Amino acid sequence: MRAVRERFGDVPLQVDANTAYSLADAVHLAELDAFGLLLIEQPLPEDQVLAHAELAKVVRTPICLDESITSEQAAADAIQLGACKIINIKPGRVGGYLEARRIHDLCSKHEVPVWMGGMLETGIGRAGNVAVAAMPNFKLPGDTSASDRYYHRDITEPFVLVDGRLNVPQGPGLGVNVDQPYLEEITTTVQLVRRREGRPGRVAD
């Protein structure tokens, strides 16, 4: 971090520890305070929310929880314990967009800023993530990237970064159109499942 700060100067920086540390590393992690970071993400294992609260007493850099936040209740507990000042929301991790919105609203109520965490979504999931990330309490840059970072060709129209930003699709529903011919072309298996009404449904892999 020292080398990055010296090379790039006064630009927003954050780090992600991906659960690599323990509470015994608190003094070491406090050395990051000198670099004026936006946050340190998930320094301790996901089940150690109380330990994050203890770490926050030693480290001035805001702690952001990621893997620990699996639901609105998990977020509420972390906030009440003082385990974090920032929360990363991944809809795929918390169980969908309704729960993601509940976490957003909870954090907004407690003045805890959130940011969107991206995974390996196709354009369908990316569209939902971008829409959620446009909600008012998403105050920090997210890592929902352009389609071409992961896909040579997406199954929807591609998401393209313009000055570091993605536009929220404006069409009905998720706002994107599935390229059905291309989806058929890359489908490797098809499984038919029966709905409760007895009507067949088609699921493509």
N, C-alpha and C positions, 0 to 999 in steps of 0.2 A: 504493500500500500504506500509505503514511503516513496518508492521508486515511481509509482504511477502518479502520485500527487506532485512530485517534483517535475515529472515530465509534462504533465498536462495542466498543472496549475489549479486555479480555483474553478473547477467544474464539479457538478453534482456527481458524487460517487457513493456506491453502496457495495456491500460484500455479502456473500451467501456462504454460510459455513456448512449447510447441509448436514446438520446434527453431528459434526465431527469432534466437538469438544465436550468437556465435562465441567462441572462447577469448580473443580480444582484448578481450572485454567482461567479463573475470573481475573486475576491480576494480569495475566498475559493478555487477555482480551481487552482489558482496560487500556492497554497501550495504543489501541486503535482510536481512542478518544482524541489523540493529538492531530488526527487527519480530517476532522470535521465531516464525518460521513453522514449521509442521510439515514442510514440504518445498518445494522448487522442482522442478517436473516437467519433464523433458526440455528443458533449456535449449539444448542444442546438437543439430545434425543427428544422425539415428539411426545413421549409420555412423561417428560419431566417439566411439567408446567410450573410446579412449585419451585423447582430449581431455577427456572428462568426468572421467577420473581426475586429470588435471592441474588441472582446474577445482576439484575437491574439495580440493585443497591450499590453495586461496585462499579459497573460500567455506565458512563454517561451517554455513550452512543445509543440512540434509540434501538430497542430490540423489536424486531418484527418476527411474528410467528407465522409459519407456513404449514409444515406438516402437522403441527399440533392442532390446527383449526380444521376440524372435520364436520362441524355443525354449528348452529347458532348457540347451542348450550355450551359447547367447548369454547367458543369465542367469549361468551358471557363470563364463564369461569376464569378465563385468562385475564380478562379486563379487570374483574373484581379482585383478583390476586395481585394485580400490578405486574403481571408477567410480560407485558408488551405495551408499547406505545403506538405500534403500527401493525396492521394485519394484512397478509396476502390472501386474496380470495381466488381459489381455483374452482370453478363450478363443477368440474369433473370429480374433484376430490370431496366436495361437501355434499354431493348428491343431486346437483342440478341447479337450475337458475332460480327457482323459488327460494331455496335455502340460501343461495348466494345473495339474493336480495334481502332476506331476513338479516343476514350477517351485516350487510351494508347498512341497513337501517339501524341495527343495534349499535354499530360502531359510530354512526353519525350522531346518535343520541348521546353517546359518551365522548364525543369529540376525538375519536380514534380514527385517523385517516387510514384508508385502504388503497390497495392497488391490485390490478388484475394480473394473475399469474397464468401464463400460457402453457399449454402442453402440446401434444402433436395433433391438434385438431385439423380436420379438413375444413374447407370453406363453410360447411354447415355449422360446426361448432365455433369456428372463428367468428362467424357473423353474430352468434349469440354472445360471445365474449366481448366483442367490440361494443355491442349495444349496452350490455351491463356496465362496461367500463366508462360509458358516457354518463352514468349516474353521478350526482353532485359530490358524493363523498370520496370518489376516486381521485385523490388529490396528488398522487405520485405517479410517475411514468410506469406503465406496465410493460410486460415482455411478450405481449401478443404481437407476433411478427408478421411480416409479409408472407404470402403463400409460397414464394419461390425459395424461402429459406429451407423448407422441408420437402417441397414437391416440385418435380419438373412440370407437372400439369395437375392442377387441382380439379375436383369434381364439380366446382362452381366457378363462376367468374373469379379471377384471382384478386386477392387483396394486395394492394401495392402501397408501399410506404412513400409518403410525400412529406419531405421535411420532418421525418421521424414520426409521422402521424398516419393513422388509418381512418378513413372515412366510415361512418356508420351507414350501412345500407339503408335505403329509403323505401324499398319495395314492401309489398304486403308480407306478413309473416316474419320470417327471419330476414327478408329483404334480398335473398340471393336465389338464383335459379340453378337447380341441379342439371348438369350436363348429362342427360339420360343416355344418349348414344355412347358417350365415353364411359359412363358407368357400366353399361352393358359390356363394353369392350374389355374392361379390366376385371369384370366379375369372374371369379374362378369357380365358385360353387353357389348353388341356390338351394335353400331349404324351405319347404312348405310347412307352415304350422297352422293348426286349427284354432280359430277364435272360439270364444264361448258360444257364439250363436251358431257355430258349425260351419261358418264360411271360411274358406282357405285364405291365408295371408302369405305373402311372398317376402322372404328375407334373403337379402343378398350379402355375401361376404366380400 
